[in-house]
């Protein structure tokens, strides 16, 4: 292979790899970065979310956990044990928002200075109770 042809092949190969590597995808079940100026850091925020379930108090699965600051927003979902992890956080102040249908949202501001492990508890939304007694019918 001639040197000129080899150089063209390398340029085409590098350009192809760069084009493929530039595609941005995110998993719907994993954390996804939202925001144009995402600042990537080295810290991990782990946590667990519990609350009242039909079986008593326990870990809540399917809670949307959003960790955000002025430049970045990262979301993930708790697993079957109510646990989550968000990595790539930089040092500084972050807001953690927890949301799940049937429960009151919870928000907390944390100062990230290293890896952290937090525990949260969500309260159920108040529901109107319906009496199971039959209604009395009055006839005139």
N, C-alpha and C positions, 0 to 999 in steps of 0.2 A: 504494500500500500504506500502510495506516495505521501510525502510530508504534508502537502497542501490538502489532499483528500482527507488525511487523518485529522488535521486541524479543523476542517469543516465538520467532520463527523462529531468531534468533541464539542464544538460550539452548538450543534443541533441537539446533541444529547443533554448538555447542561441546560440549554433553553427549555427543553422538554421537561426535565426534572423540575426546574424552577416553576414552570407553568402548572404542573401537577401539584407541587408543594404549596402553591399559593391558594388552593381551594380551601374554603372554610366550612367545616361541618361541625355539628355538635350532636351529641346523643340526647334524645328526649328524656332518658332516664338518669343521665348524669349531670354534673354541674355544667353550666354554660355561662360564658362571659358575655355580658351585655354592656356596651359602651365603647365608644371609639378610642378613648384614651386609657384603656385598661392598664393599670400599673401592676406588673407581676412581681410578687414578692416571694419570700421563702417560708412563710409561716403557715401552719395548719390549724384551723379551728374545728375541733371535734365537739360533738355534743349528743345529748339524748333528750327526747321529748316524751313526757308521760302525761297521762290524763285519765279521767274516768271513762271506762269502757263498759260494755254490757257484762263483762266478766270481773269487774273491779278496776282498781287503779293499775295501769301498766303502760308499757311503751306504745306510742301511737305511730302507726305506719301511715305513709302517704301525706305527711305534713310537708308543705312547701316551705323551705328555709331559704330566705334571701338575705345575703350579706352584702352591704353596699357602703360606699363612701362617695365623696364628690365626683370621683372619676370612674368608678367601677361598680358593677353589680353582678354578683354571682349567685345562681340559684341551684338548689339540689332538692331531693325528696328523701325523707326518712325511710329507712328500711323496715322490715317486719318487727324488729326489736325497738324501733323508735330512734335509731341512731343515724347520725350523719357526719360527714367530714367535708370541709371546704378547704382546698389547698391553694397556694399561690398568693396569699395575702401579704401585703406590705405592712410595716409597722405604722401605727396610727389609730385613729378613731374610726370604728365601723359600727353600722347599725344592723342588728339582726332582727328580721321580721319573720314570724312564724304564722302560717295560715293553714287552716283545714276546715272544710265544710262541717257545720254542726258544732264548732268550737269558736270561742272568742279569739281574735287575733292577739298576738303578743309581740311587743317590740322592746328591744333593749339596746342600749349603746354600750359597746365594749372598747377598751383601749388595748389593741394588739401590740404586744412587745416581744412576743415569742409564741411558740405553740401553746394552745389553750384547750381546755376541756370544760364545757359548760353543761349545766342541767337546766331544763325548762319544764314547766308544767302548764298545760292549757286547760282552761275551764270550759265546760259545755255551755252552749247558748241556752238561755231559759226558754223552755217550751211551754206553751199553754197546755194545761192538763184537761183532758176530756173525761167527764164522769162516765163510769160504766153502768150507772143506774139507769133504768129505763125512764123516760120522761113520763110524767103523769098527764093524762088527758082528762080535761074537764069538759063535761057535756052539760049543756043547759037543757 
